[in-house]
Every structure is written in C-alpha cells, then in structure tokens.
Amino acid sequence: MTETATARRSRITPEREAELYGAVLDLLREVGYDALTMDAVAARTRSSKATLYRQWGGKAELVAKAVRHNKPGGVGLAAIDTGSLRGDLHALTRRSDDCEMEQSSALMRGLAMAIHGNPDLLGAFREHLIEPEMAEFRTVLQRAVDRGEVRPDNPAIEFVMHMMIGGFAARTMIDEMPPTQSFLLAYIDAVVLPALGVPTS
C-alpha cells in the first residue's frame, strides 16, 4: 500500500468508523442485504461513495466488518479467562443482554440467505467473523484442555462453535422466541459442557 493510500485510510477515526458501522446495520434491518447499496450508506452517513470503497473495498466487506464490530460479545473471547470453561462460556453469554441478543438474532436471520447466495459476502463473513471466532474458541478450549477439564481427544471439541450457534439459532426456529441469557446459560450447562465431559456444578 502506498503512503498516500495509507494516509487516506487513516482519516476515518475509530468513532467515525463505529458510526458508519451502526448506520450500515440500521440500513440492513430496514431494507436487507440485497437492497442495501453503497449509495444509501454514503447518503445515510454523509460520506462519499469513493471513501467507502477506498476504505472497505465493497459492500460485502463493509457489512461483514459492521456485523463483527457490533456483535455483542463477539470480540475478545480469547481474552476471557475465568479459570474454568464453564465460567468462560457463561462470561461470554453475559456480555450480551436479552435486547442485544434479540437484535443480533433478527439481523443474522436476515443475512443468512444472503450469505449463502452471495460468494463475496460468504467470503467476507468467513474472513472477518467465522475464522476469527473459531480461532478464539480454539484458544479457550485449548486452555480447558491444558487445565485438564477436557480430554484432548474428545470429538466434541470440533463442534463447540456449531453447538453454540445452533442453540442461538434454534431458539427462534423451534420455540418462536428470541434467544435470552437464561436460555443460553441453561443450554451451555445441559448440552455443550456435558458433550465435552465438563461438570456443571
């Protein structure tokens, strides 16, 4: 990257970046991914479209980074270290209140079909959300293995993130209710930890 390009990119402050991401999520909730345009983002945020493309490259990367930035509890999972796997997973869950979980659930349902119908968006989500979160989960689980809480050959280790996402998504599909802290805490204790051979009391 040239010095000029670097200087241009550095003009967006963290506060301005957060404001842009919030506006992107508002637009996503209003019109959905397919109808969201960079022109609409530029108008909503009083930015130039050229600035948006220069900073994020395109709609897919902008949306993926907006979701990652605003995902409750989604950043810094590996930094949680309560001394037990149960404590870590409960601490992660408690980072989001019920209102935030409901908003996140609705947003992800709206993006699910778009993700699998759009290779660029799927690639951006893998790069900015899925792979970083999987790496953080692996760090948390490796600490549990090192502490002797989880056997290193337990086959459920590879499916912890699947279980967590599954419980979050299935709450709405099966019960027609948004995920809540109490539901996810109970789910972790009844499903995730037993699969890993971790006591819940």
Residue pairs with C-beta under 8 A, 6 or more apart in sequence:
1 9
5 54
8 54
9 54
9 55
12 20
12 51
12 55
17 69
18 69
19 45
20 41
20 45
20 47
20 52
20 66
21 65
21 66
21 69
21 70
22 66
22 70
23 41
23 44
23 45
24 36
24 41
24 62
24 63
24 66
25 66
25 67
25 70
25 107
26 44
27 36
27 40
27 41
27 44
28 36
28 63
28 66
28 107
28 110
28 111
29 106
29 107
29 110
31 40
32 110
32 114
33 63
33 110
33 111
33 114
33 118
33 121
34 114
36 59
36 63
37 59
38 49
38 52
38 53
38 58
38 59
38 62
39 49
41 47
41 52
41 62
42 48
42 49
42 51
42 52
52 62
56 62
56 65
58 120
59 121
60 118
60 120
60 121
60 123
60 124
61 124
61 128
63 111
63 121
63 124
64 121
64 124
64 125
64 127
64 128
64 129
65 124
65 128
67 107
67 111
67 125
67 128
67 129
68 74
68 75
68 128
68 129
68 132
69 75
71 104
71 129
72 95
72 96
72 97
72 100
72 101
72 104
73 92
73 93
73 95
73 96
74 129
74 133
76 136
77 92
77 133
77 136
77 137
77 139
77 140
78 135
78 136
78 139
78 140
80 88
80 91
80 92
80 140
81 88
81 143
82 88
82 90
82 91
83 147
84 144
84 147
84 149
85 140
85 141
85 143
85 144
85 147
85 149
85 150
85 193
85 196
85 198
86 188
86 189
86 193
86 198
86 200
88 140
88 143
88 144
89 140
89 164
89 188
89 192
89 193
90 185
90 188
93 181
93 184
93 185
93 188
94 181
94 185
96 104
96 181
97 181
98 178
98 180
98 181
101 168
101 178
101 179
101 180
101 181
101 184
102 178
102 179
105 168
105 169
105 171
105 172
105 178
105 179
106 178
108 169
109 169
109 172
111 121
114 121
115 121
115 122
115 125
116 122
133 161
134 161
137 160
137 161
137 164
141 150
141 157
141 160
144 150
144 196
144 198
145 151
145 152
145 157
149 196
149 198
150 157
150 196
150 197
150 198
151 197
154 196
154 197
156 163
156 195
156 196
157 196
159 195
160 192
160 196
163 191
163 192
163 195
164 188
164 192
167 179
167 183
167 184
167 187
167 188
167 191
167 192
168 179
168 184
171 177
171 178
171 179
171 180
171 183
172 178
172 179
177 183
189 200
190 200
193 199
193 200
194 200
